[in-house]
């Protein structure tokens, strides 16, 4: 858990050196700095990545380090620091969140299968293509597909026989 003083430090740092944006519905938080240490502290608090941007190969121009965090994790950071940001930053954060809310939930961020079963380690199968499948739905599907019509499990209606959206239709 992040300490309150660290949240205030991060908010102050992002107020001065950071930016909040949304590109094609993908929100992001970015901070650039000549010194790498403050960005490493941000990375320790919120995760993300740090990269080196060399603008010119001149001794007069210093390299700039950039920390960035995208997607739903960036929204979490925005919501964490929102209350202690300036009005200008609050407006930028509000715009990012509003755009993000209009976008559909990505498959990797979903917590439940289309039938409402929770994706957990014990209830999730990863197929050859790397897609997640609900073990419960998969079990019901194959049980009903491969049993003769007269011997199907009681309570199995035709909706349980329909192929789920993660299986390719031949």
N, C-alpha and C positions, 0 to 999 in steps of 0.2 A: 504494500500500500504506500502511496506517495504521501509524504508529510505536507502539511499545510504550508509551511515556509518554502518548500520546494515548488509548490503550485504558484505561490506569489512570485518567487524568483522567475519561474518560467513565463508567467504572464508579463512581468516587467521586461524580460528579455525579448519576448515575441512582440511586445508593444513597440519596442525600438528597432529591432533588427528583423522581425519576421513579417510574413505576409500570409493571408488566408485567401484561397481562390478555389474556383471550381471550373474545370475544363471539361466540356462535354459531359457534365453531370458527375465527374469524378472529383471529389473535393481533395484539397491538399493544404498542408501547412509547410512553409519553407522558411528557413533562416540562413542568412549568409554572414560570414565573418572572416576576418583575416586570421584570427586566432582560432585554433581548433578546440581548445579546452572547453569553452562554453557549449559548443555544439556536442561534444562528447557527454557533457552533463545532461543536455536535452535528450540525447540518444539513450542514456542510462535511465532517464525518467519515463520516456514515452516510446522507446524503440525507434525504428526508422533506419535511415542510412545516411552516411556522410560521404561526400565525394569532393575531390579537388578540382577546381576550375582554374586553369591557367589561361589568363587573358592574353598576355604577351610574354615573350622570352626576354624581357628587358629587366635589368637590375632595378630600375625605377618603379616597376609595377610588381606588386606583391601578388602571390597566389591567393585565391579566395576559396575558403571551405564552405560547403553548402550542406546543411542538414535538411532532410525532407521526409515527410510522412504523408501517405495518400490513403484514399478510400475511407471505409468506415472507421478506421483507427484515427484518421484525421478529424472526423466528426467528433469522436470521443474527446480529443484534445480541445477542440473548439468549445465543446460544451463544458469542459472542466474549467477553462479560463474565462469563459464568457462574462461572468458576473463582475470580474475585476478589471475588465478592459475599458478603454475609452469609448466614447460614443461612435467615433469613426470606425474603430475595429469591430464594435458590436454590430454595426450595420453590415460590414463585410462578412462577418460570421453568419449573421441572419440570412443574407443572400445565399451563401454557400449551402446552408442547411435547407433552405426552401427549395433550391434546385435539386439537392440530393434526395429530398423526400418525394419528389415527383418521379424518380427513376425506379424501375422494378428491382426487387431484391435479387442479387446475383446468387447463383446456385451454391457457391461455396459458403455464403453467409446464411443460408437457410438452416433452421434448427429442426424442422419437422418435414417428413415426407408428404406427398400430396394427400395421403389418406390420414394424416395426423399423427403418425408414430414418430417419436423423438429419435433423431439421429444420435446414437451413442456408440461407444466402442463395441458393446455387445450386440447392438442392433443394426450395424452398418457393414455392408460388404463393399469392397472396392473391386470393380471388374477390371478386365484386361486393358480397357481404354483409360482407366483411372477415374471413372465415374463412381459416385456414391450410389448405393442402392439400399433400400430398407430391407433387412432380413425377413421381417414379418410379412411384408407384401410379397417378397420374392418366394417365400415358402408357400404362401396361400396360392399364388399364381401357378406354380409348378405342381402343387398338389392337385389343383382343380384341372389343369391342362392334361395331365397324364393319367388321371383316373378315368375309367369308363363312365359314360354319362349316367348310368343307373347307380353307380357306386359313389357318386360325388358326396362330399361331406354335407351334412345337413346344414342349412342356413347359407349355403353358397349360392348367391344369386348371380345373374349374368354380369353385373357390374364388377364382380370380383374376377371374372374370367377375362375381362378386357386387358389388353396389354398396357402396362404403364408407359408413361412418356419417355422413359430412359431406354427402352428396348427398341432396336430398329425394326421397322416393319418390312418384311420380305416381299 
